[in-house]
Amino acid sequence: MKLAIGPMLNLPKSIDETAALLAHADYVAERSLATALFLALKMERPLFLEGEAGVGKTEIAKVLASTLQRRLVRLQCYEGLDISSAVYEWNYPRQMIEIRLAEASGKTHGASGRSNEGSSQAARKKLGQDIFSEQFLIKRPLLQALEAGADGAAPVLLIDELDRTDEPFEAYLLEVLSDYQVSIPELGTIKAERPPIVIITSNRTREIHDAVKRRCLYHWVDYPDAVRELDILRRKVPGAAERMSQEIVAFVQRLRKMDLFKLPGVAETIDWTNALVALDQLALDPDTVNNTLGALLKYQDDIGRVGGSEAERLLAEVKAEIAAA
């Protein structure tokens, strides 16, 4: 069966409009990312975004949902994710209640209370059909994403951190990503009339199978350069002093050239800036850097390597660079 979905709300008609759409929600995107997103919308194909944690992959789906005024359906992936959590399951308690009520009312037996074989079989068959109807179906994210929102538009489906799941679940996704449909043995095939906007993210903790990638447009989301990261800070933390924002970006850019266990992403840059604003800082100094590294680095080994004299050295280089500019 098909789920009727009304006309879609206006989508960007060019790469420039796509970049403007993202910028409207303070998402500063490279031209290549805006191009990949525009093509995914235009061709109605899933967009597979891969990159390090904290570079803004998940945020793209949130931005699309807010700017296009679509419902956001999020499937957060994890090891052991199965169909009952991701797609659907039957409401067994309600089904049991329905069966007990049918038995109590005598619908599965003859009117005299004695079993009538022909009528009992028909009653049991009808009951079986009734309890496996849509009213007893619990819809999980993938099935929800095939339904229109209240305004008739297809939602944005975010399949977040697909690399955390197991390969069998990847295999199950192939039908969803190819045909935008879900097969339920008791009901048949539920198919979206118009596909949802699908964003898939991966932190590349393991390789995703080629069969999934073939069904998607692909884009690697990298760390931003200094100019773009400063633009992001100005938008996301407008209360930060300009000089301090410049120092933060230059400091973080240097950290990303080091051999750390986990390089800081844009999310950590924003967190650190917010922490410094909360401390009423107008510029960086060695003591403040050392005392707040936990907002920027998430592993003790990394903090130990960057802290102390190394932080002081990096900060001196940063201030000299900005002063010379």
C-alpha positions in Angstrom: 0.0 0.0 0.0 1.1 3.6 -0.5 1.1 6.5 1.9 -0.3 9.6 0.2 2.1 12.5 0.4 1.2 15.9 -0.8 3.3 18.3 -2.8 6.7 19.2 -1.3 7.5 22.6 0.0 9.9 24.7 -2.2 13.4 23.4 -2.4 16.4 25.4 -3.4 16.7 25.7 -7.2 20.5 26.2 -7.4 23.7 25.6 -5.6 23.8 29.3 -4.5 20.3 29.0 -3.1 21.3 25.8 -1.2 24.3 27.6 0.3 22.1 30.5 1.2 19.6 28.1 2.8 22.4 26.7 5.0 23.7 30.2 5.8 20.3 31.3 6.8 20.5 28.9 9.7 24.1 29.9 10.5 25.6 26.8 8.8 28.8 27.9 7.0 29.3 25.3 4.2 31.9 24.9 1.6 30.8 25.1 -2.1 31.4 21.4 -2.5 29.1 20.5 0.3 26.4 22.9 -1.0 26.7 21.2 -4.4 26.4 17.7 -2.9 23.3 18.7 -0.9 21.7 20.5 -3.9 22.2 17.4 -6.1 20.8 15.1 -3.3 17.6 17.3 -3.1 17.3 17.6 -6.9 17.8 13.9 -7.7 15.9 12.7 -4.6 18.9 10.6 -3.5 20.2 10.0 0.1 23.3 12.0 1.0 26.0 10.0 2.8 28.2 12.3 4.9 31.4 10.9 6.3 34.0 12.7 8.5 35.4 13.0 11.9 33.1 13.5 14.9 32.1 17.1 15.6 32.5 18.6 12.1 28.8 19.3 11.6 27.4 16.3 9.7 24.4 15.8 12.0 23.7 19.6 12.0 23.0 19.5 8.3 19.9 17.4 8.7 18.7 19.7 11.6 19.3 22.8 9.4 17.3 21.3 6.5 14.4 20.4 8.7 14.2 23.9 10.2 14.8 25.9 7.1 12.5 23.7 4.9 9.9 23.5 7.7 10.0 19.7 7.6 9.5 17.2 10.4 12.9 15.7 11.5 12.9 11.9 12.0 16.1 10.8 13.6 17.4 7.2 13.8 20.3 7.2 16.2 22.3 4.1 15.4 24.1 1.8 17.9 25.5 -1.7 18.0 22.7 -4.2 18.1 20.1 -1.9 16.5 17.3 -4.2 15.0 14.1 -3.9 13.0 11.9 -3.6 16.1 13.8 -0.5 17.2 14.4 1.0 13.8 11.4 0.1 11.7 8.3 -1.3 13.4 7.0 -3.8 16.0 3.6 -5.0 16.9 1.9 -3.8 20.1 1.7 -7.2 21.7 -0.1 -6.1 25.0 -2.9 -4.5 23.0 -3.1 -7.5 20.7 -3.5 -9.8 23.8 -6.2 -7.5 25.2 -8.1 -7.7 21.9 -7.9 -11.5 21.9 -9.1 -11.7 25.5 -12.0 -9.4 24.7 -12.9 -11.4 21.7 -12.9 -14.6 23.7 -15.0 -13.0 26.5 -17.6 -11.8 24.0 -17.8 -15.2 22.4 -16.6 -14.0 19.0 -14.3 -17.0 18.6 -17.0 -19.5 19.5 -20.6 -20.2 18.6 -23.5 -18.4 20.3 -24.4 -21.4 22.3 -20.9 -21.4 23.9 -20.0 -24.7 22.1 -17.4 -24.4 19.4 -18.8 -24.4 15.9 -15.9 -25.5 13.7 -16.8 -23.5 10.6 -17.8 -20.3 12.3 -14.9 -20.6 14.8 -12.3 -20.8 12.1 -13.8 -17.8 10.3 -13.9 -15.9 13.5 -10.3 -16.8 14.4 -9.2 -15.8 10.9 -10.9 -12.4 11.1 -9.5 -11.9 14.6 -6.0 -12.6 13.2 -6.5 -10.1 10.5 -7.8 -7.5 13.0 -4.9 -7.7 15.4 -2.4 -7.4 12.6 -3.9 -4.2 11.3 -2.3 -0.8 11.3 -3.9 0.3 14.6 -1.7 -2.3 16.4 1.5 -1.2 14.6 4.1 0.7 16.5 6.0 2.8 13.9 9.7 3.4 14.5 11.8 6.0 12.7 12.3 4.4 9.3 8.5 3.7 9.0 7.6 7.2 10.3 9.9 8.7 7.6 7.7 7.2 4.9 4.7 9.3 6.1 3.9 12.9 5.3 3.9 15.5 7.9 0.8 17.5 8.9 1.5 19.9 6.0 1.7 17.1 3.5 5.5 17.4 3.0 7.9 14.5 3.3 10.1 14.6 6.4 13.9 14.8 6.8 15.2 11.4 7.8 18.5 11.5 9.7 20.3 8.1 10.0 23.0 9.1 12.4 26.3 7.3 12.9 25.5 4.3 10.7 29.0 3.0 11.4 27.9 2.1 14.9 25.4 -0.6 13.6 26.0 -4.1 12.4 26.3 -5.2 8.8 22.9 -7.1 8.9 21.2 -3.8 9.6 23.0 -2.2 6.7 21.7 -4.9 4.4 18.1 -4.2 5.6 18.6 -0.5 4.7 19.1 -1.4 1.0 15.3 -1.7 0.4 14.6 1.5 2.2 17.2 3.5 0.4 16.5 2.0 -3.0 12.7 2.1 -3.1 11.7 4.1 -0.1 9.6 1.3 1.1 9.3 -1.2 4.0 8.0 -4.7 3.8 5.8 -6.0 6.6 4.8 -9.6 6.2 1.4 -9.2 7.9 0.5 -5.9 6.0 2.5 -6.0 2.8 4.7 -3.2 1.4 4.4 0.3 2.7 5.9 2.7 0.2 6.3 6.5 0.3 4.8 8.3 -2.7 7.6 10.8 -2.6 10.9 10.0 -0.9 11.9 11.7 2.4 15.1 13.8 2.4 17.7 11.3 3.7 20.9 12.3 5.4 23.2 9.5 6.6 26.2 10.2 8.7 29.3 8.1 9.6 32.3 8.9 11.8 34.2 6.1 9.9 34.9 3.9 12.9 34.4 1.1 10.4 33.8 1.0 6.6 30.3 1.1 5.4 29.4 -1.5 2.7 29.6 -0.4 -0.9 26.0 -1.5 -1.5 24.8 1.3 0.8 27.2 3.9 -0.6 26.1 3.1 -4.2 22.6 4.2 -3.3 23.7 7.6 -2.0 25.6 10.7 -3.1 28.8 10.9 -1.0 30.6 13.8 0.6 33.5 13.9 3.0 33.0 16.7 5.6 36.4 17.9 6.6 37.6 20.3 9.3 37.1 23.9 8.3 40.0 26.2 7.4 40.7 29.2 9.7 38.6 31.7 7.7 35.5 29.5 7.7 35.9 28.4 11.3 36.2 32.1 12.4 33.0 32.8 10.4 31.3 29.9 12.2 32.3 31.3 15.6 31.0 34.7 14.7 27.6 33.2 13.9 27.4 30.6 16.7 29.0 32.7 19.6 28.3 36.3 18.6 29.1 37.4 22.2 32.7 36.4 22.0 35.3 39.2 21.6 36.7 39.4 18.1 40.3 39.2 19.2 39.6 36.1 21.4 37.8 34.4 18.5 40.8 34.9 16.3 43.1 33.5 18.9 40.8 30.5 19.5 40.6 29.6 15.9 44.4 29.9 15.4 45.0 27.8 18.5 42.6 25.1 17.4 44.0 25.0 13.9 47.5 24.3 15.4 46.1 21.5 17.5 44.7 19.8 14.4 48.3 19.5 13.1 49.4 17.6 16.2 49.3 13.8 16.6 46.4 13.8 19.1 44.1 10.8 19.9 41.0 13.0 19.1 41.4 16.2 17.2 39.0 18.9 18.3 36.0 19.4 15.9 34.0 22.5 15.3 31.6 21.5 18.0 34.5 21.5 20.5 35.7 24.9 19.2 32.2 26.3 19.9 32.0 24.7 23.3 35.4 26.1 24.3 34.4 29.6 23.1 31.2 29.5 25.1 33.1 28.4 28.1 35.6 31.3 27.8 32.7 33.8 27.3 31.1 32.4 30.5 34.4 33.2 32.2 34.2 36.8 30.8 37.5 36.3 28.9 38.4 38.8 26.2 41.6 37.1 25.2 43.5 33.9 25.8 46.2 33.6 28.4 48.2 30.4 29.4 46.5 29.9 32.7 43.0 30.1 31.2 43.9 27.8 28.4 45.3 25.1 30.8 42.3 25.4 33.1 39.7 25.1 30.2 41.3 22.4 28.0 38.6 20.0 29.1 36.1 21.9 27.0 38.3 21.4 23.9 40.0 18.0 24.3 38.3 14.9 25.6 41.1 12.6 26.4 43.5 13.0 29.3 46.5 11.9 27.2 45.7 14.7 24.8 45.3 17.3 27.6 48.6 16.2 29.2 50.4 16.6 25.9 48.9 20.0 25.1 48.8 21.5 28.6 51.6 23.3 30.4 54.6 24.6 28.4 53.2 23.3 25.1 50.0 25.4 25.5 52.2 28.4 26.4 54.3 27.9 23.3 51.3 27.5 21.0 49.7 30.6 22.4 52.8 32.7 21.9 52.9 31.6 18.3 49.2 32.5 17.9 49.5 36.0 19.4 52.6 36.7 17.3 50.8 35.6 14.2 47.8 37.8 14.9 49.9 40.8 15.8 51.8 40.5 12.6 48.6 40.2 10.5 
